[in-house]
Amino acid sequence: MGLYELLVADGRIKRLVQSKAPMTELKAAATAVGMRTLKQDGNERVLLGPTDMHQVRAVCG
C-alpha cells in the first residue's frame, strides 16, 4: 500500500514557489486549498485499518 501526498499547484502556490517563500507559508497555503500531508494520509489509513502506526512512522519519520 502506498501513502500519498499530492500538491496541485494553483496560481498562489506557483507564486509562492517562484518567490522562494518560506516552507511554513507554502505548507499553510497548500493545506488551505485541501492538500493532505503524507502523515495525514498515513493516519487516516491507520484509522481505516490497512496499516499501523509503526509502518506510518517508518515512512514519515
DSSP file (Angstrom, degrees, kcal/mol; ACC not computed):
  #  RESIDUE AA STRUCTURE BP1 BP2  ACC     N-H-->O    O-->H-N    N-H-->O    O-->H-N    TCO  KAPPA ALPHA  PHI   PSI    X-CA   Y-CA   Z-CA
    1    1 A M              0   0    0      0, 0.0     2,-0.3     0, 0.0     0, 0.0   0.000 360.0 360.0 360.0 143.3    0.0    0.0    0.0
    2    2 A G        -     0   0    0      2,-0.0     2,-0.4    40,-0.0     0, 0.0  -0.761 360.0-143.7-104.5 152.7    1.2    3.5   -0.7
    3    3 A L        -     0   0    0     -2,-0.3     2,-0.4     2,-0.0    35,-0.1  -0.924  27.1-157.0-107.4 141.8    0.9    6.7    1.3
    4    4 A Y        -     0   0    0     -2,-0.4     2,-0.4    33,-0.2    37,-0.2  -0.939  24.4-177.2-130.3 144.2    0.4    9.8   -0.9
    5    5 A E        -     0   0    0     -2,-0.4     2,-0.5    36,-0.1    32,-0.1  -0.985  17.5-179.9-131.9 121.8    0.9   13.5   -0.6
    6    6 A L        -     0   0    0     30,-0.5     2,-0.6    -2,-0.4    30,-0.4  -0.985  13.1-167.0-130.5 126.6   -0.2   15.5   -3.7
    7    7 A L        -     0   0    0     -2,-0.5     2,-0.7    28,-0.1    24,-0.0  -0.948   6.2-161.1-112.6 114.0    0.0   19.2   -4.1
    8    8 A V        -     0   0    0     -2,-0.6     2,-0.6    22,-0.1     5,-0.1  -0.857  24.4-134.5 -92.5 114.7   -2.0   20.6   -7.0
    9    9 A A        -     0   0    0     -2,-0.7     2,-0.1     4,-0.1    -2,-0.0  -0.580  25.1-175.7 -81.4 116.4   -0.4   24.0   -7.6
   10   10 A D     >  -     0   0    0     -2,-0.6     4,-2.5     1,-0.0     5,-0.2  -0.342  49.2 -82.6 -91.9-175.2   -2.9   26.8   -8.1
   11   11 A G  H  > S+     0   0    0      1,-0.2     4,-2.2     2,-0.2     5,-0.2   0.887 129.6  49.2 -58.0 -42.3   -1.8   30.4   -9.0
   12   12 A R  H  > S+     0   0    0      2,-0.2     4,-2.3     1,-0.2    -1,-0.2   0.925 111.4  48.8 -65.7 -43.9   -1.0   31.3   -5.4
   13   13 A I  H  > S+     0   0    0      1,-0.2     4,-2.4     2,-0.2    -2,-0.2   0.919 110.6  51.6 -61.6 -43.7    1.1   28.2   -4.8
   14   14 A K  H  X S+     0   0    0     -4,-2.5     4,-2.6     1,-0.2    -1,-0.2   0.910 109.7  49.2 -60.6 -42.5    3.0   28.8   -8.0
   15   15 A R  H  X S+     0   0    0     -4,-2.2     4,-2.0    -5,-0.2    -1,-0.2   0.898 110.2  51.2 -64.8 -39.1    3.8   32.3   -7.0
   16   16 A L  H  <>S+     0   0    0     -4,-2.3     5,-2.7     2,-0.2    -2,-0.2   0.909 112.1  46.5 -64.1 -41.9    5.0   31.2   -3.5
   17   17 A V  H ><5S+     0   0    0     -4,-2.4     3,-1.5     1,-0.2    -2,-0.2   0.936 112.6  49.6 -64.6 -46.7    7.3   28.6   -5.1
   18   18 A Q  H 3<5S+     0   0    0     -4,-2.6    -1,-0.2     1,-0.3    -2,-0.2   0.836 111.7  48.3 -62.8 -33.1    8.7   31.0   -7.6
   19   19 A S  T 3<5S-     0   0    0     -4,-2.0    -1,-0.3    -5,-0.2    -2,-0.2   0.398 111.2-122.1 -88.8   4.3    9.4   33.6   -4.9
   20   20 A K  T < 5 -     0   0    0     -3,-1.5    -3,-0.2    -4,-0.2    -2,-0.1   0.908  42.6-171.9  56.5  45.1   11.1   31.0   -2.7
   21   21 A A      < -     0   0    0     -5,-2.7    -1,-0.1     1,-0.1     5,-0.1  -0.234  34.3 -81.7 -63.4 156.2    8.6   31.7    0.1
   22   22 A P    >>  -     0   0    0      0, 0.0     4,-2.1     0, 0.0     3,-0.6  -0.274  37.9-118.6 -59.6 146.9    9.3   30.0    3.5
   23   23 A M  H 3> S+     0   0    0      1,-0.2     4,-3.0     2,-0.2     5,-0.2   0.838 113.1  59.1 -58.2 -34.7    8.2   26.4    3.7
   24   24 A T  H 3> S+     0   0    0      1,-0.2     4,-2.0     2,-0.2    -1,-0.2   0.896 107.7  45.9 -62.6 -38.8    5.8   27.3    6.5
   25   25 A E  H <> S+     0   0    0     -3,-0.6     4,-2.2     2,-0.2    -2,-0.2   0.906 113.5  48.8 -69.7 -41.8    4.0   29.7    4.3
   26   26 A L  H  X S+     0   0    0     -4,-2.1     4,-2.4     2,-0.2    -2,-0.2   0.917 112.2  48.4 -64.0 -43.5    3.9   27.3    1.4
   27   27 A K  H  X S+     0   0    0     -4,-3.0     4,-2.7     2,-0.2     5,-0.2   0.902 110.6  51.3 -64.5 -40.9    2.5   24.5    3.6
   28   28 A A  H  X S+     0   0    0     -4,-2.0     4,-1.6    -5,-0.2    -1,-0.2   0.917 112.1  46.2 -62.7 -43.2   -0.2   26.8    5.1
   29   29 A A  H  X S+     0   0    0     -4,-2.2     4,-1.0     2,-0.2    -1,-0.2   0.899 113.4  49.9 -66.1 -40.1   -1.3   27.8    1.6
   30   30 A A  H ><>S+     0   0    0     -4,-2.4     5,-2.3     1,-0.2     3,-0.6   0.921 111.5  46.2 -66.5 -44.8   -1.3   24.2    0.4
   31   31 A T  H ><5S+     0   0    0     -4,-2.7     3,-1.3     1,-0.2    -1,-0.2   0.819 105.6  62.3 -68.6 -28.6   -3.3   22.9    3.3
   32   32 A A  H 3<5S+     0   0    0     -4,-1.6    -1,-0.2     1,-0.3    -2,-0.2   0.805 105.2  46.9 -65.3 -28.3   -5.8   25.8    2.9
   33   33 A V  T <<5S-     0   0    0     -4,-1.0    -1,-0.3    -3,-0.6    -2,-0.2   0.267 133.1 -88.6 -98.3  12.1   -6.6   24.5   -0.6
   34   34 A G  T < 5S+     0   0    0     -3,-1.3    -3,-0.2     1,-0.3    -2,-0.1   0.482  70.4 153.1 105.2   2.6   -7.0   20.9    0.6
   35   35 A M      < -     0   0    0     -5,-2.3     2,-0.4    -6,-0.1    -1,-0.3  -0.435  29.8-151.8 -66.1 137.7   -3.6   19.3    0.4
   36   36 A R        -     0   0    0    -30,-0.4   -30,-0.5    -2,-0.1     2,-0.0  -0.918  14.6-126.4-108.1 138.0   -3.1   16.4    2.9
   37   37 A T     >  -     0   0    0     -2,-0.4     4,-2.3   -32,-0.1     5,-0.2  -0.295  25.1-107.1 -77.0 166.6    0.3   15.6    4.1
   38   38 A L  H  > S+     0   0    0      1,-0.2     4,-2.3     2,-0.2   -34,-0.2   0.898 122.6  50.9 -57.6 -42.3    1.9   12.2    3.9
   39   39 A K  H  > S+     0   0    0      2,-0.2     4,-2.8     1,-0.2    -1,-0.2   0.893 108.1  51.5 -65.4 -40.6    1.5   11.8    7.7
   40   40 A Q  H  > S+     0   0    0      2,-0.2     4,-2.0     1,-0.2    -2,-0.2   0.910 110.4  49.0 -62.9 -41.7   -2.2   12.8    7.5
   41   41 A D  H  X S+     0   0    0     -4,-2.3     4,-1.9     2,-0.2    -2,-0.2   0.916 112.3  48.9 -63.0 -42.9   -2.8   10.2    4.7
   42   42 A G  H  X S+     0   0    0     -4,-2.3     4,-2.0     1,-0.2    -2,-0.2   0.914 108.7  52.3 -62.5 -44.1   -1.0    7.6    6.9
   43   43 A N  H  X S+     0   0    0     -4,-2.8     4,-2.1     1,-0.2    -1,-0.2   0.891 108.4  51.1 -61.2 -39.3   -3.0    8.4   10.0
   44   44 A E  H  X S+     0   0    0     -4,-2.0     4,-1.9     1,-0.2    -1,-0.2   0.909 109.0  50.7 -63.8 -40.8   -6.3    8.0    8.0
   45   45 A R  H  X S+     0   0    0     -4,-1.9     4,-1.1     1,-0.2     6,-0.8   0.835 107.3  54.0 -68.0 -31.6   -5.1    4.6    6.8
   46   46 A V  H  < S+     0   0    0     -4,-2.0     3,-0.5     2,-0.2    -1,-0.2   0.939 109.4  48.0 -63.4 -46.1   -4.3    3.6   10.4
   47   47 A L  H  < S+     0   0    0     -4,-2.1    -2,-0.2     1,-0.2    -1,-0.2   0.839 110.9  50.8 -64.6 -32.7   -7.8    4.5   11.4
   48   48 A L  H  < S-     0   0    0     -4,-1.9    -1,-0.2    -5,-0.1    -2,-0.2   0.679 114.0-121.4 -79.6 -17.4   -9.3    2.6    8.5
   49   49 A G  S  < S+     0   0    0     -4,-1.1    -3,-0.2    -3,-0.5    -4,-0.1   0.210  80.4 109.8 106.8 -17.2   -7.2   -0.5    9.4
   50   50 A P  S    S+     0   0    0      0, 0.0     2,-0.3     0, 0.0    -4,-0.2   0.620  88.2  14.8 -76.4  -6.6   -5.0   -1.5    6.5
   51   51 A T  S    S-     0   0    0     -6,-0.8     2,-0.3    -9,-0.1    -2,-0.2  -0.884  72.0-125.9-148.0 179.8   -1.8   -0.4    8.2
   52   52 A D     >  -     0   0    0     -2,-0.3     4,-1.9     1,-0.1     3,-0.5  -0.839  32.2-102.1-130.4 169.3   -0.4    0.5   11.7
   53   53 A M  H  > S+     0   0    0     -2,-0.3     4,-3.0     1,-0.2     5,-0.2   0.818 116.7  62.6 -62.4 -31.9    1.5    3.5   13.2
   54   54 A H  H  > S+     0   0    0      1,-0.2     4,-1.7     2,-0.2    -1,-0.2   0.933 107.2  43.5 -58.6 -45.2    4.8    1.6   13.1
   55   55 A Q  H  > S+     0   0    0     -3,-0.5     4,-1.3     2,-0.2    -2,-0.2   0.886 113.3  51.2 -68.1 -39.4    4.6    1.4    9.3
   56   56 A V  H  X S+     0   0    0     -4,-1.9     4,-3.0     1,-0.2     3,-0.4   0.924 110.2  49.3 -64.7 -43.5    3.5    5.1    9.0
   57   57 A R  H  X S+     0   0    0     -4,-3.0     4,-2.4     1,-0.2    -1,-0.2   0.857 105.3  58.4 -63.3 -34.6    6.4    6.2   11.2
   58   58 A A  H  < S+     0   0    0     -4,-1.7    -1,-0.2    -5,-0.2    -2,-0.2   0.850 115.7  35.6 -62.8 -33.6    8.8    4.2    9.1
   59   59 A V  H  < S+     0   0    0     -4,-1.3    -2,-0.2    -3,-0.4    -1,-0.2   0.880 126.9  35.1 -85.5 -42.1    7.7    6.1    6.0
   60   60 A C  H  <        0   0    0     -4,-3.0    -3,-0.2    -5,-0.2    -2,-0.2   0.641 360.0 360.0 -93.3 -15.9    7.1    9.6    7.6
   61   61 A G     <        0   0    0     -4,-2.4    -4,-0.1    -5,-0.3    -3,-0.1   0.480 360.0 360.0  81.0 360.0    9.8    9.7   10.2
